[in-house]
Amino acid sequence: MLTSDHDVASVLRGEILLLHHAIDALRDLAAAEAGTLQLHREFLDAGDNLGLPAT
């Protein structure tokens, strides 16, 4: 049970963030279906992304 305005605001913020991510994903899907999704290639160090030491 929520006990304060701060608790309510915190829960609402979390729900808003979830909805924001869902809307972004739906926009990406719609763009992909329409053939207008733009991708940008980037070179990344896999070790940085996996938390492994670079070689």
C-alpha positions as YAML, in Angstrom:
chain: A
units: angstrom
residues:
- id: 1
  name: MET
  ca: [0.00, 0.00, 0.00]
- id: 2
  name: LEU
  ca: [1.27, 3.48, -0.86]
- id: 3
  name: THR
  ca: [1.72, 5.64, 2.19]
- id: 4
  name: SER
  ca: [2.79, 9.06, 0.95]
- id: 5
  name: ASP
  ca: [2.77, 11.44, -1.99]
- id: 6
  name: HIS
  ca: [6.44, 10.60, -2.47]
- id: 7
  name: ASP
  ca: [5.58, 6.89, -2.81]
- id: 8
  name: VAL
  ca: [2.85, 7.65, -5.32]
- id: 9
  name: ALA
  ca: [5.15, 9.93, -7.33]
- id: 10
  name: SER
  ca: [7.87, 7.28, -7.32]
- id: 11
  name: VAL
  ca: [5.51, 4.58, -8.59]
- id: 12
  name: LEU
  ca: [4.10, 6.91, -11.25]
- id: 13
  name: ARG
  ca: [7.60, 7.83, -12.42]
- id: 14
  name: GLY
  ca: [8.46, 4.17, -12.83]
- id: 15
  name: GLU
  ca: [5.30, 3.49, -14.80]
- id: 16
  name: ILE
  ca: [5.90, 6.51, -17.02]
- id: 17
  name: LEU
  ca: [9.42, 5.28, -17.80]
- id: 18
  name: LEU
  ca: [8.07, 1.84, -18.72]
- id: 19
  name: LEU
  ca: [5.47, 3.40, -21.01]
- id: 20
  name: HIS
  ca: [8.11, 5.63, -22.60]
- id: 21
  name: HIS
  ca: [10.27, 2.58, -23.43]
- id: 22
  name: ALA
  ca: [7.25, 0.70, -24.80]
- id: 23
  name: ILE
  ca: [6.30, 3.64, -27.03]
- id: 24
  name: ASP
  ca: [9.89, 3.93, -28.32]
- id: 25
  name: ALA
  ca: [9.91, 0.21, -29.13]
- id: 26
  name: LEU
  ca: [6.58, 0.48, -30.96]
- id: 27
  name: ARG
  ca: [7.86, 3.44, -32.99]
- id: 28
  name: ASP
  ca: [10.93, 1.41, -33.98]
- id: 29
  name: LEU
  ca: [8.74, -1.53, -35.00]
- id: 30
  name: ALA
  ca: [6.47, 0.72, -37.05]
- id: 31
  name: ALA
  ca: [9.46, 2.30, -38.79]
- id: 32
  name: ALA
  ca: [10.92, -1.15, -39.52]
- id: 33
  name: GLU
  ca: [7.63, -2.32, -41.02]
- id: 34
  name: ALA
  ca: [7.41, 0.82, -43.12]
- id: 35
  name: GLY
  ca: [10.99, 0.40, -44.30]
- id: 36
  name: THR
  ca: [12.05, 3.73, -42.82]
- id: 37
  name: LEU
  ca: [14.05, 2.51, -39.83]
- id: 38
  name: GLN
  ca: [17.49, 4.11, -39.96]
- id: 39
  name: LEU
  ca: [20.42, 2.19, -38.52]
- id: 40
  name: HIS
  ca: [23.80, 3.66, -37.71]
- id: 41
  name: ARG
  ca: [26.81, 1.37, -37.46]
- id: 42
  name: GLU
  ca: [29.32, 1.91, -34.70]
- id: 43
  name: PHE
  ca: [32.51, 0.10, -33.88]
- id: 44
  name: LEU
  ca: [32.52, -0.96, -30.24]
- id: 45
  name: ASP
  ca: [35.04, -2.68, -28.03]
- id: 46
  name: ALA
  ca: [33.30, -5.92, -27.07]
- id: 47
  name: GLY
  ca: [35.41, -6.09, -23.89]
- id: 48
  name: ASP
  ca: [33.98, -2.76, -22.73]
- id: 49
  name: ASN
  ca: [30.44, -3.95, -23.33]
- id: 50
  name: LEU
  ca: [30.97, -7.31, -21.64]
- id: 51
  name: GLY
  ca: [33.08, -6.01, -18.78]
- id: 52
  name: LEU
  ca: [36.15, -7.89, -20.07]
- id: 53
  name: PRO
  ca: [39.65, -6.48, -20.35]
- id: 54
  name: ALA
  ca: [40.56, -5.22, -23.82]
- id: 55
  name: THR
  ca: [43.17, -7.24, -25.69]
...
